[in-house]
């Protein structure tokens, strides 16, 4: 799966208020050729998605200002007002995986939901599945 990630030229948004999360995930993804963007709040995440070509958003469900599900709902609203805009698939990261959260994620077309602490192998697997499903036909292997 790593070869899928390393040949994708992917831009991943990593909004979280914890700098350690940014450093850890960047250290995992950037050596694979993945470009990362960071934000500290849900509002910043929405702004980053509006201003940048984000291919995947890895969203914490508990961020300042807007949680991950609220960010997903906001970007879906933006998409309705601009249907030509590409919506980045979302991977949610949650401390508590409740049936309510999973139902909301499913209803809002979240690609994957991971529990905290994050198993980085599962995160890489989810990113590889996003690429295969949404982008691989656009980015032929080099």
Secondary structure, DSSP 8 states (H G I E B T S, - for coil): -HHHHHTS--EEEEE-S-HHHHHHHHHHHGGGT-EEEEESBHHHHHHHHHHS--SEEEEESS-BSS-HHHHHHHHHHHHHHSTTS---EEEEEESS--HHHHHHHHHTT-SEEEESS--HHHHHHHHHHHIIIIITTTS---
